[in-house]
Amino acid sequence: MKIIIAGAGEVGFHLAKLLSFESQDITLIDTNRESLAYADTHLDIRVVRGDATSISVLRDAKVAGTDLVIGVTSSETTNITACVLAKQLGAKRTIARISNTEFLEHKDAVGFTKFGIDELISPEALAANEIHLLLNQSAFNDTYEFDEGALTMIGLHLSRTAAFVGKTVKEVATEYPELDYVPIAIQRFGTQYTLIPRGDTQFKEGDQVYFITTPKGVDHIYKLSGKVKEDIRNVMILGGSAIGCKTAQDLCKSSFNVKLVENDKEKAFEIADDIPSCLVINGDGRNVELLEEESIQNMDAFISVTGNSETNIMSCLVAKSKGVKKTIALVENMDYFQLSHSIGIDTLINKKLLAANNIFRYVRRGEIVAMTRLNNMNAELLEFLVTPNSKVCNKVIRDMDFPRSAVIGGVIRDGEGHIALGGFEIKSGDRIVVCSLPQSIKKVEKLFV
């Protein structure tokens, strides 16, 4: 697949890195000589120095006939302009990164596709949505919804008291026949090895386990995992960044009690005007005395989304020491993901990863509706739409030539989620959620083409 990425910043470089590992034909455009030089020496890609809104630069990048153009510079105007021009010059599909979330809300009314922009993504909006979802499923450290919750992916650490521990997948299914779930991935404690569970796979203490479940299955998993669903109402947000403001706005609309701490006085006043139902405090959130004055010990959740990863991690640790049930930190360094649970933070989120996950589904073959990568695990979760021509159409699951390092997590049919076992027959129009290790993705894609 021929892909042009405009912008060699955090998101652009991360995308180029992920895509180059998959042997895609990548061209990276940027005006910054240093960023391009770094990308050129570290990745197997072509780089073009110049303005992505220049027609001659786009032609130099061979935009005509390109499968996908992704605009992810720090300027949304540049991204939108580059995508419009690329479409007119012959690009097949375009995606623009935006920071103004109003564009997302009025996407259909404005009709961006008429201008030549197929998809808009906002890393800030994606992060705010992720935070909102994590607060609603408070006991879990990772979560993702398919088709507005028809199926939900949840990730959690198995404690010693979990009913699963010491039993195989098959034993749990026999013992709890009413349990509406399927385990899709396991990472053993202290390892980086991702396992796709089978019937004889045993759950062990400390495992990070991912399940796909229906809405009624969520409560069962709470019960059997020994997790308690905490009622989260009082939330403190550190940092009035775009993510902080969007999160505060969303949570206030959902009747959460929100306090937001922002160091910049002018910005604090602006946020207070924009979100009247949010209590905005002007002060340094790294100051423990300030946090105590603002009753951090009475908070149900603490979310740190300043521009500094270390500040976010340290302030979450302070919140945890004060008895806050749920802590979420925004981090830029992907290596920190491996540390989150050992240092005691519930969830780390990363804008680059969220944006890359969102864009990745346009690179995969087959009719992909949604896609996400499991945090700190070497596995992808993909939602395929079954067409009449798909190889799996009208086939029973057990009769499919499905790779061992992939598993069908569930099926959404007519808006309803089903945990699909061996005897389930796949029909045209079904949405199939599949978890796969990298080595099996191409084989899985072929089944849905």
N, C-alpha and C positions, 0 to 999 in steps of 0.2 A: 504494500500500500504506500502511495506517495503522499507524504504529509509535510506541510509547511507550518512552522510555529513562529509567530511574530512575538518577540519578547524573550530575552534570555535571562529574565529575573528568576526569582525562586520557583514560581509555578512553571514557567517555560522550561527552565533547566531540568526540573524534576520530571516533567512530562517527556522531554527529549531523552532523558536517561532511561526511563521505563520503556519507551517505545523503541529505542535503539537496541535494548536487550532482546527485543522480539524480532530483530532483523527487518524493521520497517525502514523505508527510504525517507530519511528525515532531513529537512533543510531548516536551519534556524536563522532568523533575521533579527538583527538588533543594531542600534547605533553605537553601543558601548564596545570599544575595541577589546578591553580587558575581559569582559564577560564572554565575548565570542572566542577569544584566545583560550580561555579556560575550558570552555565547552569543546573546542576543537581538539585540544590535547587529551581530554578525558573521555570523550565519547566518539563513537564511530558514526559521525554525521557530517553533513556539509553545512558550512556557515556562510552567510552573506551579510556584509556590513552595509547598513543603510537604513533609511526610513521606510517602514512597512507600508506607509501610505503613498509611496512613490511608485508610479506605474512602471518605470524602468527597473526599479529594484525588484518588484514582483515578477516582472518578465525575466530578469536575471535568475530569479529563483525557480524559473520554469513553472509559473502558476497555471498555465493552460493545461487542462487535463489532470491537474492535481486532485487526488481523491478527497483531501481534507485540508482546510486552512483554519488554524486556531490562533486567534488574537488574544494574547495574554500579557500584553505590556501593562505597565502601571496606569496608563491613560485609557479610560474607556472610549474616549473620542477616537483615539488612534485605532483601537481594536475594532470599533464599529466601522470606521472608514476603510480600514484594511480589508475587512470581510466583504463590504459592499463592492469595493474595487475588484477583489479576487474573484467574486462570483461573476461579475461582468466580463472578466478576462478569461473565464473558462473553468474555474474551480468547481468541483461537483458539490461540495458541502462545506459550510463555514460555521464556526463557533466563536462567539465573542465573549470575552470576560468583561463584566460590568461591575461597577461599585454602587451605582444608584439602583436600589432594589425596587423603586417605582416602575422601572422598565419591566421587571419580572411580573409585577402585579397587573400591568396593562399590556402585556405582550400580545395578546390576541386582538385587543381593541386597536392598537397601533399598527399591527400587521408587519412585524419585522421581516417575515419571510418574503414579503413583496419587495423589500429593499435588497434582499439577497443574503439575509442572515438567518440561518436555519435554527440556531440554538443560542440562547443566552445563558451564561453561568455566572454566579456570584459566589466566590469562596466564602465571603462574609455571611451571606444568607444561608449557605449550606452548613456553615459552622453553627449559626444560631439555631437552625432546625435540628441539628444533631444534639445540641445542648438541651433543647426543649424535650426531645424524645427521651434523652437520658434521665431527665428529671421525672418524667412520667413513669419510667420503668426504673425506679430509684435503686433497686438492689443489684442491678446488672451493670457490668462495666463496658458493654458495647451493645448496640441495638440498631436495627435497620428495618424499616417497614416496606412491604411490597403491596402495591395496589391498595393504599390507604388502610393498611392493617389487616387485609385478608389473610396474609401470612406475615409473621414477624420473626426476624433473626435476633436471638439474644445470646450474649456471651457472658460467662461467669466463671469464677474460680470455685472449684469444689472444695468445701471445707471438710474437716474430719467427720462432722455430724451429718453430712448430706446422705440421704437414703441410697443414692447411686453408688457411693464409694464401695469398692470391693466386688461389685457385681458386673457382669457382662451386659452388653446392650440387649442381648436376647433374654437374659434373666430379668432385667428391668421391665421389658415388654410383656413377659409372661406374668410377672408379679403385679404389674399395674396396667391391665388391659385397657383401662379407660383413658390412659395417658395419650393425649393428642400431640405427639412431638416426634421429631427424628433428629438424632445427633449427626451433625455434618462435618465437624472437625474437632480435633483434640490436639493440644500442645502439652506434652508432659512437663511437669515442674522442673525448672532448672535446665531445660533444653531449648533448642531453636527448631526442633523437628516437628513438622506438622503431619498429623496422621488422619486419614479418612477412615472413620470407624466402621467396622463390620460387626456381624452378630456376635463373634467371639471376643471382641475388643473389651477389655476391662476398664471401668472408670476407676481412677486412683485419686487419692487425696492430693490437692494442689494442682490438679489438671485445670487448664483453661479450656473450657468446653463451649462449643457453639451449637445451638439448637435452632431448628426451624419449627415453629409451632403456630397453631391457629389461636384466635382470641381466647377461646375457653381453655386452651392448654397452658397459657401463661401462668394462671393461678396454681395449676398443678405443679409446674416447675418451681415456683416460689416455695411451695410446700415441701417437695421432695429434696430440694437443694439446701433446705434449712435457712433460706434467705427470708427476710421479713420485708414486706412492702411498706416502706416508710411513707407517711403522708407528708409531702413536701409543700410548704406554703410560703415560708419566709426565706428569701434568697438574697444574698449579698453578692454584687458583681464588682470586681476590682478592675478599673480601666474603662474609660469612655471611648474606646476605639469603635470602629464601624461595627465590629462583632458585638462589643459590649452594648452599644445603643440598640442594635437590631434585636439582641436577646432580651434586653430590658423591655423593649416595645412589645415583643411577642408574649413575654411572660405576664406583663401588666394586662394585656388583652385577655389572658387566660386566668385572670383573678389571683395571680400570685402577689404577695407583698414584697416589693423589690426595693432594695437600697443599692445605689450605685456610687462608688467612691472614685473621684477623678481629681488628679493633682492640679491640672491646669484650670485656673479660676474662670477664665473666659469660656472655656469649653464646658465647664460644669454648669454655668448659667444657661448656655445654649441648650444643653441636654434637658435641664429643668424646664425650659420653655417648650421644647419639642415633646417631652413625655411628662405631662403634668401629674400623672398618677404614680410616678416613680420618685422616691425620695433621693435627691442627689446631694452627696456630701463632698465638699471641696477639701481635700487633704491628701496626705501621702499614705497610701494603703500599706506601705511597708512598715509603718509605725504601729507597733503592737498596741500601744496605749490608745491610739485613735480607734483601732478595731474593737478594743474592749469597751471603750466609751460608747461605741455604736452597737453594743450588745452582740458581738460576733458569737458568743456562747449560746445565744437564743436562735441562731440561724439553723435552718434545716439543710441548706446547701450554700456552698461558697464557690463562685466561678471567677477565676482569674484570667483576664484576657488583655493584659497590657502588652506593649510591644516587646517586652523583655521576657524570654523563656525562663531564665533563672529566677526573676522576681515572681513569676507565676507559680513556679514549683515551690519556692520557699514560703510564699504567702499561703498556699494550699496546705503546706505542712503545719504552719502556725494554726490555721483554721481547724485542722484535724486534731491538733493538741488541745484545742479549746472545746472539743466534743462535737464538732459539726459532722453530720452524718454523711454528707455527699460532697466530694470536692472534684472540681473539673479544672484542668489547667490547659491553656493554649501553649503549644511548644512549636518551635521551628525546626529543631534538630531531631531528625528521625531516630537517632541513636537513643534518645531519652525514652522512647517507647518501651524498651526492654527493662527500664528501671522502675516504671510507674508503680507496679505492685509491690516490688521489694522495698520501695521507700514509703509506701503507704498512701499514695494518691489514688483515688478511685478510677479516674479516667483522664487520659491525655488526648487532646484533639489537635489535628494538624491541618491547616488550610490547604497546603500543597497536596496532601493525600486525598482530601475530600474533593478538591477540584479535579485531580487526576482520575479518581474513581468515576466521577461524573462524565468526564470526556472519554474515558477508555471504552465505554460501550459502543461508541461510534467506530472504533477500530476493529472490534470483534466481528467475525462473520456470523451470518444468521440473523434472524429478526430479534435483536436484543432490546428489551424494554427498559431494564435497569441493571445496574452492576455495582458491586462494591468489593473492596479488598478487605479481608479480615485483619484487624489491627495487629501488627507485629507478627503476622503469620503468613506463610508462603502458600496462600490459597485465595482463589477468587470465587465470588458468589455472583452468578449471572441469572437473569430472568429472560428466558426465550419465549417468543410467541410462535406457536405451532401453526404452520400454514398447511394447506392440503398437499403441497409438494414435499413437506419435511419427511425425512426417512422414518421418523418415529410416529408419524400420524397413523392412527388406527392400530397401533401395536400395543401389546401388553408389556409392562415394564420388564418382567423377568425374561421376555423373549428378545429384548434389545441387546445389541452388542455394545454394552456400556463399559467403559474402561474401569479398572479396579480402583484407580486413584481419583475417582469422581463419584458423586452420589446425587440422586434426585432428592431434594429436600421437601418438595411439596408441589402441588398443582393448584392454580387458581382457575376455576371454571365458573363463568357467569358471575364474576365478582365474589365468589365464595372460595375460601381456602380449604384444601384437602391434603391430609398427610397420605401420600400415595405409596402403597406397598407393592409387592411383586405382582399381584393380580389386577392392578389398576390399568385400565385401557386409556391411552392418550388419544384425544380427539382434536380436530382442527379448531383453532380459536383458543385452545388451552394456553395458559402461561405457565411454563415449567421453571421452577427455581432449582438451579444446579450448583453444587459446590465442587470445585475441581482444583487439583494441584496443577502447576504450570505445564508439566510434561503431557497432560491429557487434554489441555484446552482445545488444541487443533482437532483432535478426534471427536470431542464433544460438539464443537462447532459444525462439523460435517453432518452430524445427525440431524441438525436443525435447519440446514440449508435447503 
